[in-house]
Amino acid sequence: MGQAKFNRQMHSALRSGEMTCIYCGVAPALTVDHMPPRMVFENKQRPDGLVFPACKECNELTRDNDAIISWFSRLYYGGFQESVSPEFERLSRAMARYPELTREFKFKERLRYIRNAQGLIVPTDMVTVNVGPITRAVLEQFALKFALAMHWHVSGEIVPADVPIWVMGTTNYHQMTNRHVRRMLATFQAKEVMRQGIMTSAGQFAYQSIYVADTGESIHYGGFRESFAVCCQVRPAMLSVLPPSSIRFRRDLRRPFPYLDPIAQLEG
């Protein structure tokens, strides 16, 4: 099915109230959610595709997160050229609402050499970014929503509320300095980009999903420029193995996000 036809069918189903929110799995889906959000892309020029039925609450819950992720995705060596653009300045002004979050960012020394995914030492001029606990929470919560969306994308199924979801967000600093992270990311070799005519998401966003129909398990990767990546795994088979205290439940998406008030969160 073409993307245009899919979009028409989705909007028709939304208007008739036939669809359920893929995030909460409970409320009627009355809106369309874009994953990744449009503001991640330059001038919001986002190729069509990767749109998902969502209730108004779940859609609006992540507005602040979308702004943070969009700003964060532009923080890498090549991205510093964007710091003179009105778009980057607008996102930077929005970050003033989160002073504790922005103070966490540590721009590391420029790396002269790195070890790539193949284990070879190669020259580089990359400036890396390291982050603290609030930003890690942002990345993990974004990865959680990404997992729910991409699982529905590849399976057509909403993740049941009690199914555990493993998520990880990794910055370019971790990718360049942690061999375990490099090995994990190297497993995603068939990355895709979004396409619409001559417009693509190349250089801004790439993704890959693997779905195992027999077990209902799915694995997902999303890479955002050279700034950060998220990896996640929906693991139905682990329900009978993991104790409840070790499971990250899907319902976490419904709670007030911890980074909406970073200062109160730190003081708490």
DAJOWO-V211644 format. One record per residue. RES is the residue in one small letter. PHI is phi in degrees with one decimal (* if undefined). PSI is psi in whole degrees, 0 to 359 (NA if undefined). D_CENTER is the distance of its C-alpha to the mean C-alpha in Angstrom with 2 decimals. Layout:
# DAJOWO-V211644
RES/PHI/PSI/D_CENTER + RES/PHI/PSI/D_CENTER
This chain:
# DAJOWO-V211644
m/*/134/25.37 + g/-70.6/159/24.46 + q/-65.4/321/21.46 + a/-63.0/317/23.93 + k/-65.6/319/25.78 + f/-60.1/316/22.71 + n/-62.3/318/21.74 + r/-63.1/317/25.37 + q/-65.1/320/25.56 + m/-64.7/314/22.45 + h/-64.1/324/23.84 + s/-64.7/318/27.20 + a/-67.3/324/25.95 + l/-64.4/316/24.17 + r/-63.7/328/27.45 + s/-88.5/357/29.42 + g/72.5/24/27.27 + e/-86.3/348/26.94 + m/-108.3/151/23.21 + t/-107.4/145/21.47 + c/-57.6/129/18.12 + i/-77.1/349/15.68 + y/-90.7/306/14.00 + c/-86.9/335/17.27 + g/71.6/14/19.37 + v/-126.7/304/22.32 + a/-76.5/152/22.56 + p/-62.1/141/23.43 + a/-85.5/116/20.75 + l/-116.0/357/22.15 + t/-131.8/167/19.29 + v/-109.2/128/16.80 + d/-105.4/137/13.11 + h/-100.5/125/11.19 + m/-129.9/112/7.72 + p/-72.6/162/6.64 + p/-66.0/156/9.17 + r/-62.1/326/12.41 + m/-69.4/349/12.80 + v/-64.6/331/10.34 + f/-93.2/150/13.21 + e/-58.3/126/16.66 + n/55.5/25/18.88 + k/59.4/24/16.44 + q/-83.0/86/17.83 + r/-103.9/125/15.21 + p/-59.2/150/16.54 + d/-66.9/154/17.19 + g/119.6/171/15.37 + l/50.1/56/12.33 + v/-114.8/146/13.76 + f/-138.7/143/14.11 + p/-73.2/128/16.94 + a/-143.1/150/16.31 + c/-75.0/162/18.88 + k/-61.1/320/19.33 + e/-64.5/311/18.57 + c/-64.5/325/15.15 + n/-66.3/315/14.28 + e/-79.1/339/15.80 + l/-58.1/331/14.55 + t/-102.2/15/11.24 + r/-62.0/314/13.12 + d/-63.6/319/13.46 + n/-61.0/320/9.89 + d/-59.1/318/9.22 + a/-66.0/318/12.11 + i/-64.4/313/11.20 + i/-62.6/320/7.88 + s/-64.6/319/10.09 + w/-67.0/314/12.87 + f/-61.6/323/11.28 + s/-65.1/345/10.17 + r/-97.5/4/13.91 + l/-95.8/90/15.26 + y/-159.9/171/16.71 + y/-54.7/305/20.28 + g/-63.7/332/20.38 + g/-72.4/344/18.31 + f/-66.2/342/21.12 + q/-65.3/335/23.07 + e/-79.2/352/20.89 + s/-66.6/347/22.05 + v/-93.1/355/25.10 + s/-81.7/148/23.46 + p/-58.9/327/23.76 + e/-64.2/315/20.10 + f/-66.6/321/19.10 + e/-63.5/321/21.97 + r/-64.2/315/20.92 + l/-64.9/323/17.45 + s/-66.4/322/19.35 + r/-63.9/323/21.81 + a/-64.0/329/19.22 + m/-69.4/346/18.19 + a/-62.7/342/21.84 + r/-72.5/346/21.06 + y/-127.4/66/19.34 + p/-61.4/323/21.97 + e/-69.0/326/21.32 + l/-67.5/312/17.68 + t/-67.1/332/18.75 + r/-69.0/340/21.63 + e/-70.1/334/19.45 + f/-69.2/130/18.39 + k/-123.0/113/20.80 + f/-84.9/112/21.38 + k/-76.5/167/22.99 + e/-60.7/149/26.00 + r/-62.4/129/25.66 + l/-81.6/130/25.68 + r/-84.7/327/28.68 + y/-139.4/149/27.85 + i/-135.7/163/25.00 + r/-102.2/119/25.09 + n/-80.9/182/23.04 + a/-60.9/335/21.68 + q/-87.8/2/25.27 + g/86.9/5/26.70 + l/-90.4/140/28.46 + i/-85.6/122/28.90 + v/-130.0/151/28.25 + p/-72.0/153/28.72 + t/-155.3/163/25.95 + d/-125.2/25/25.80 + m/-73.4/137/22.20 + v/-98.7/124/21.67 + t/-100.9/159/19.05 + v/-122.3/129/17.21 + n/-112.6/155/17.29 + v/-134.3/171/16.04 + g/-110.1/193/17.41 + p/-65.2/325/16.80 + i/-67.5/315/15.51 + t/-66.5/324/12.71 + r/-62.4/322/11.92 + a/-64.5/322/11.91 + v/-61.3/312/9.45 + l/-62.1/318/6.94 + e/-67.3/320/8.16 + q/-69.2/323/8.17 + f/-65.4/318/4.64 + a/-63.6/325/4.48 + l/-62.5/314/7.63 + k/-67.2/322/7.05 + f/-60.3/319/4.99 + a/-63.3/316/8.08 + l/-63.4/319/10.46 + a/-68.9/312/9.83 + m/-71.7/330/10.07 + h/-63.6/317/12.94 + w/-65.1/324/14.72 + h/-62.1/318/14.27 + v/-91.4/339/16.07 + s/-114.1/337/18.42 + g/76.0/10/19.14 + e/-116.6/142/19.17 + i/-80.2/136/17.68 + v/-67.4/124/16.83 + p/-57.6/151/19.92 + a/-61.9/332/19.75 + d/-98.2/6/21.18 + v/-81.0/129/19.15 + p/-71.6/144/17.44 + i/-127.7/121/13.80 + w/-92.2/132/13.18 + v/-134.0/152/9.91 + m/-152.6/135/9.71 + g/-113.2/136/8.13 + t/-134.1/132/10.65 + t/-86.9/171/12.05 + n/-63.3/334/14.53 + y/-62.9/313/17.26 + h/-66.2/323/16.45 + q/-65.7/329/16.08 + m/-90.4/340/19.48 + t/-116.3/348/21.31 + n/-114.9/112/20.30 + r/-67.3/331/21.78 + h/-67.2/320/20.14 + v/-65.1/317/16.61 + r/-61.1/318/18.10 + r/-63.9/319/19.70 + m/-64.6/315/16.68 + l/-66.8/332/14.72 + a/-68.1/344/18.05 + t/-73.1/343/18.03 + f/-94.7/92/15.60 + q/-102.9/345/18.31 + a/-111.5/51/17.94 + k/-66.6/146/14.84 + e/-113.5/161/14.89 + v/-124.9/156/14.36 + m/-75.7/143/14.67 + r/-137.0/141/18.35 + q/-151.2/101/20.70 + g/63.7/233/24.17 + i/-87.9/353/24.19 + m/-85.0/133/20.80 + t/-136.2/169/17.87 + s/-95.6/11/14.42 + a/-55.6/135/15.97 + g/84.9/347/15.46 + q/-117.2/322/12.42 + f/-156.1/133/9.92 + a/-137.6/152/10.82 + y/-149.0/163/9.91 + q/-153.8/140/12.14 + s/-131.8/141/12.92 + i/-126.6/129/16.11 + y/-125.3/132/17.92 + v/-109.5/104/21.20 + a/-63.4/325/23.20 + d/-62.7/324/25.89 + t/-106.9/346/23.83 + g/77.1/10/20.95 + e/-85.9/145/18.54 + s/-140.5/150/15.36 + i/-128.4/139/13.20 + h/-139.4/147/9.94 + y/-132.3/139/8.55 + g/-137.7/122/6.20 + g/-112.7/134/8.04 + f/-119.7/105/8.24 + r/48.8/219/12.01 + e/-107.1/24/13.74 + s/-94.0/304/11.96 + f/-154.0/169/9.19 + a/-141.8/155/7.37 + v/-122.4/143/5.67 + c/-129.4/142/8.32 + c/-153.4/157/9.41 + q/-143.5/125/12.76 + v/-91.6/123/14.52 + r/-127.6/74/18.02 + p/-59.9/326/20.82 + a/-66.4/342/23.49 + m/-85.1/358/22.87 + l/-57.0/321/24.06 + s/-86.6/359/27.61 + v/-110.4/316/26.94 + l/-83.9/138/24.75 + p/-68.6/151/26.35 + p/-53.7/327/24.77 + s/-68.7/343/24.19 + s/-99.7/1/21.76 + i/-98.2/132/19.51 + r/-90.8/106/16.23 + f/-81.6/150/16.99 + r/-60.2/331/14.96 + r/-64.3/347/17.12 + d/-55.8/332/15.39 + l/-64.7/336/13.23 + r/-84.4/345/16.65 + r/-77.6/156/17.79 + p/-56.6/132/17.87 + f/-68.6/140/14.91 + p/-66.0/339/16.45 + y/-94.2/3/15.34 + l/-67.0/336/17.01 + d/-137.4/77/20.17 + p/-57.7/322/19.56 + i/-66.4/314/23.30 + a/-62.4/324/24.39 + q/-64.2/318/21.86 + l/-68.0/319/23.38 + e/-67.9/329/26.86 + g/-71.8/NA/26.30
